[in-house]
């Protein structure tokens, strides 16, 4: 029974992670890609007999050969095609990246000193992924990480990140703010039940090294954590 439950949980995790990647990559596509303008030039000699050519023949469009409008596609089809393109680009163009989580900073205004002293602020773990900078200069990446949560228990996290970046000093330096969508599993949420999430994140780096951080919102006594990790790209 435990093996069946484990297989079901793995399938559920994969399904939810795929859905998250579809949604997140759709937003990234809208920000990154500019619409292209098709060439509508044609001549009266190439027009079919059932099309009447009036005025400037160079502006005549053969309606019979016009491409199908994107508006005819369903939202799911558009999202799936967009996600497939982005994830394919990351996989085929991306460099291998290594992740090292090193700090879970519980913001003092949300926790008492006694409570903070009980939490694990230096998670021991690591991760691996692939990432690259697209034509718009934005970083895209996929990753898997394992580390200790605030209670010192193992936590698992995998997702897709998208961060627009700028070069403040030279081409090797960069800063940026974006977002990551992910699936995570930890012991205090239905005992490692796969759970989706989305968080704002930022990066600061030079050359192959980046320091990245995600903000976990919350209230008094929960959330309000800055989760830091280092990332190294093997170019």
C-alpha positions in Angstrom: 0.0 0.0 0.0 2.8 2.4 0.8 4.3 1.8 -2.7 1.0 2.5 -4.3 0.6 5.7 -2.3 4.1 6.8 -3.3 3.4 6.2 -7.0 0.2 8.2 -6.8 1.9 11.0 -5.0 4.6 11.1 -7.7 2.1 11.2 -10.5 0.2 14.0 -8.7 3.4 16.0 -8.2 4.3 15.7 -11.9 0.8 16.7 -13.0 0.7 19.8 -10.8 4.2 20.8 -11.7 3.4 20.6 -15.4 0.3 22.8 -14.9 2.3 25.4 -13.0 5.0 25.5 -15.7 2.3 26.0 -18.4 0.8 29.0 -16.5 4.1 30.6 -15.6 5.6 30.2 -19.1 2.5 31.8 -20.6 3.1 35.0 -18.5 6.8 34.9 -19.5 5.9 34.6 -23.1 3.7 37.7 -22.9 6.5 39.7 -21.5 9.3 38.4 -23.7 7.9 37.9 -27.1 6.9 40.6 -29.6 4.2 39.8 -32.2 5.5 39.3 -35.7 3.9 40.9 -38.8 3.2 38.6 -41.7 4.2 39.6 -45.2 1.0 40.5 -47.0 2.4 41.5 -50.3 1.0 39.8 -53.4 0.3 40.6 -57.0 -2.7 40.6 -59.2 -1.2 37.8 -61.4 -1.1 35.4 -58.4 -4.6 36.2 -57.2 -7.2 33.4 -57.8 -10.1 33.9 -60.2 -12.6 34.4 -57.5 -10.8 37.3 -55.9 -11.4 40.8 -57.5 -8.3 43.0 -57.5 -9.0 46.6 -57.0 -6.5 49.5 -56.8 -2.9 48.7 -55.6 -2.4 45.0 -56.3 0.5 44.8 -54.0 -1.8 45.1 -51.0 -4.1 42.3 -52.1 -4.2 39.4 -49.7 -5.3 36.0 -50.8 -7.9 35.1 -48.2 -7.8 31.5 -49.2 -4.2 31.2 -48.2 -4.3 33.4 -45.1 -3.0 31.7 -42.0 -5.5 30.6 -39.3 -6.1 33.3 -36.7 -4.5 32.7 -33.3 -7.8 33.8 -31.8 -9.3 30.6 -33.0 -7.1 28.6 -30.6 -8.3 27.7 -27.1 -6.6 29.2 -24.1 -5.3 25.7 -23.2 -3.7 25.3 -26.6 -2.0 28.6 -26.5 -0.7 28.0 -23.0 0.5 24.5 -23.8 2.3 25.7 -27.0 3.9 28.6 -25.0 5.0 26.4 -22.1 6.4 23.8 -24.5 8.5 26.4 -26.3 9.9 28.0 -23.1 10.6 24.7 -21.4 12.2 23.3 -24.6 14.4 26.4 -24.9 15.5 26.0 -21.3 16.3 22.4 -21.7 18.1 22.7 -25.1 19.8 26.1 -24.6 20.3 26.2 -20.9 23.5 25.6 -19.0 23.8 23.2 -16.1 23.3 25.1 -12.8 24.1 24.1 -9.2 22.1 25.5 -6.3 23.3 25.9 -2.7 20.7 27.1 -0.1 22.4 28.9 2.7 20.1 31.1 4.7 16.4 31.2 5.8 16.1 34.6 7.4 13.0 34.9 9.6 12.2 38.7 9.7 12.4 40.0 13.3 9.1 41.9 13.2 7.2 38.7 12.7 8.9 36.5 15.3 10.1 36.9 18.9 13.8 36.3 19.7 12.8 33.1 21.5 10.9 31.8 18.5 13.6 32.6 16.1 16.2 30.8 18.2 14.1 27.6 17.8 14.2 27.7 14.0 16.8 26.4 11.6 18.1 29.5 9.7 21.0 27.8 7.9 19.5 25.0 5.7 21.8 22.3 4.6 21.0 21.1 1.1 21.6 21.6 -2.6 20.0 21.4 -6.0 20.5 21.2 -9.7 18.9 22.8 -12.7 19.2 24.3 -16.2 19.0 28.0 -17.1 19.8 30.6 -19.8 19.2 34.2 -20.8 16.7 34.6 -23.6 16.7 37.1 -26.5 15.1 39.7 -24.2 17.9 39.4 -21.6 15.6 37.6 -19.1 16.8 34.6 -17.1 14.7 31.4 -17.4 15.4 28.3 -15.5 14.1 25.0 -14.1 15.4 23.5 -10.9 15.1 20.9 -8.1 16.3 21.5 -4.6 16.4 19.6 -1.3 17.2 21.3 2.0 16.1 21.6 5.7 13.0 23.6 6.5 12.6 25.9 9.5 12.1 22.9 11.8 15.1 21.0 10.6 13.1 18.5 8.5 13.8 17.6 4.9 12.0 19.8 2.3 11.8 19.3 -1.5 11.2 22.0 -4.1 11.1 22.1 -7.9 10.0 24.8 -10.2 10.4 27.3 -13.0 11.9 30.8 -12.6 11.7 33.9 -14.8 13.7 37.0 -13.9 14.2 40.1 -16.1 17.7 41.4 -15.6 19.8 44.5 -16.1 23.5 45.1 -16.4 24.4 48.0 -14.0 28.2 47.9 -14.4 29.1 45.7 -17.4 27.8 42.7 -19.4 29.0 40.3 -16.7 27.2 42.1 -13.9 23.4 41.8 -13.4 20.5 42.5 -11.1 16.9 41.5 -11.5 13.5 40.9 -10.0 11.0 38.3 -11.2 9.0 35.3 -9.9 9.2 31.5 -9.5 6.4 29.0 -9.6 7.0 25.6 -8.0 5.9 22.5 -6.2 7.1 21.8 -2.7 6.8 19.0 -0.1 7.4 19.3 3.6 6.5 17.3 6.7 4.1 19.7 8.3 1.8 20.1 5.3 -0.2 16.9 5.1 3.1 15.0 5.6 4.8 15.8 2.3 1.7 16.2 0.2 2.7 18.1 -3.1 1.7 21.7 -2.8 1.9 24.4 -5.4 3.4 27.9 -4.8 4.4 31.1 -6.5 6.8 33.7 -4.9 8.6 36.9 -5.9 12.3 36.5 -6.3 15.4 38.6 -7.0 18.9 38.0 -8.2 22.3 39.7 -8.1 25.3 38.2 -9.9 28.6 38.5 -11.7 29.9 36.1 -14.2 28.7 32.5 -13.5 27.8 33.2 -9.9 24.4 34.5 -8.7 23.0 35.2 -5.2 19.2 34.7 -5.4 16.4 35.2 -2.8 12.7 34.5 -2.6 10.3 36.2 -0.2 7.8 34.1 1.6 4.9 36.4 2.7 3.0 35.8 5.9 1.9 37.4 9.2 2.9 37.4 12.8 4.4 34.0 13.7 4.3 32.5 10.2 5.8 33.2 6.8 7.8 36.5 6.4 11.0 34.6 5.5 13.7 35.5 3.0 15.1 32.3 1.6 18.6 32.7 0.1 20.6 30.5 -2.2 23.7 30.7 -4.4 23.7 29.5 -8.0 26.6 28.6 -10.2 26.3 28.2 -14.0 28.6 25.9 -15.9 28.9 27.8 -19.2 
